[in-house]
Amino acid sequence: MNKKPILILTLFLGFLMYNFTASAQQAYVKPKLSNKDSWSLVLIPDPQSYVKFERNVPLVNLMAAWIKENVGQYRQLPNL
């Protein structure tokens, strides 16, 4: 059996996979508000429904971490 065509095909497919995965994602750019007087409102669902099942707790943690990471970047309204 001739192994050369299989080797060439494997290398070609590997090159294609590397090329497409390397260029598929762009660098993350944090969102910015275009107007300095703009404000944002963050809505999260009722956490009671998330903590009811242990498998959903990481979702609440992820939402809270995003808010904590991004809260200082935006103009905040005073607490009422």
C-alpha positions as CSV (number, residue, x, y, z in Angstrom):
1,M,0.0,0.0,0.0
2,N,1.3,3.4,-0.9
3,K,1.4,5.6,2.2
4,K,2.5,8.8,0.4
5,P,-1.0,10.0,-0.7
6,I,-2.3,9.3,2.9
7,L,0.5,11.4,4.3
8,I,-0.1,14.2,1.9
9,L,-3.8,14.2,2.6
10,T,-3.2,14.2,6.4
11,L,-0.8,17.1,6.2
12,F,-3.2,19.0,3.9
13,L,-6.1,18.5,6.3
14,G,-3.9,19.4,9.3
15,F,-2.9,22.6,7.5
16,L,-6.5,23.5,6.7
17,M,-7.6,22.9,10.3
18,Y,-4.8,25.0,11.7
19,N,-5.4,27.8,9.2
20,F,-9.1,28.0,9.9
21,T,-9.0,27.7,13.6
22,A,-6.1,30.3,13.9
23,S,-8.1,32.9,11.9
24,A,-11.6,32.1,13.1
25,Q,-11.5,34.2,16.3
26,Q,-10.6,37.8,16.7
27,A,-9.1,39.3,19.8
28,Y,-11.6,40.3,22.4
29,V,-12.4,44.0,22.6
30,K,-14.3,45.2,25.7
31,P,-17.5,47.1,24.7
32,K,-17.4,50.9,25.1
33,L,-20.3,53.3,25.4
34,S,-20.1,55.8,22.5
35,N,-21.6,58.7,24.5
36,K,-20.1,59.8,27.8
37,D,-23.5,60.5,29.2
38,S,-24.8,57.0,28.4
39,W,-25.5,54.4,31.0
40,S,-26.1,50.7,31.1
41,L,-28.6,48.5,32.9
42,V,-27.6,44.9,33.7
43,L,-30.5,42.5,34.2
44,I,-30.0,39.1,35.6
45,P,-32.7,36.5,36.1
46,D,-33.9,35.5,39.5
47,P,-31.0,33.7,41.1
48,Q,-33.3,31.5,43.1
49,S,-34.2,29.5,40.0
50,Y,-30.5,29.0,39.3
51,V,-29.3,27.9,42.7
52,K,-32.2,25.4,43.0
53,F,-30.1,22.9,41.0
54,E,-26.4,22.6,41.6
55,R,-25.6,22.3,37.9
56,N,-26.8,25.9,37.4
57,V,-24.7,27.6,40.1
58,P,-21.7,28.2,37.7
59,L,-24.1,30.2,35.5
60,V,-24.8,32.6,38.4
61,N,-21.1,32.8,39.2
62,L,-20.3,33.6,35.6
63,M,-22.9,36.4,35.5
64,A,-21.7,37.8,38.8
65,A,-18.0,37.7,37.7
66,W,-18.9,39.5,34.4
67,I,-20.7,42.3,36.4
68,K,-17.8,42.6,38.8
69,E,-15.2,42.7,36.0
70,N,-17.1,45.3,34.0
71,V,-18.9,47.5,36.6
72,G,-16.0,50.0,37.0
73,Q,-15.8,50.6,33.2
74,Y,-19.2,52.2,33.0
75,R,-20.7,55.3,34.5
76,Q,-22.8,54.2,37.5
77,L,-26.0,55.8,38.7
78,P,-26.3,56.6,42.3
79,N,-27.9,53.9,44.5
80,L,-31.5,54.8,45.2
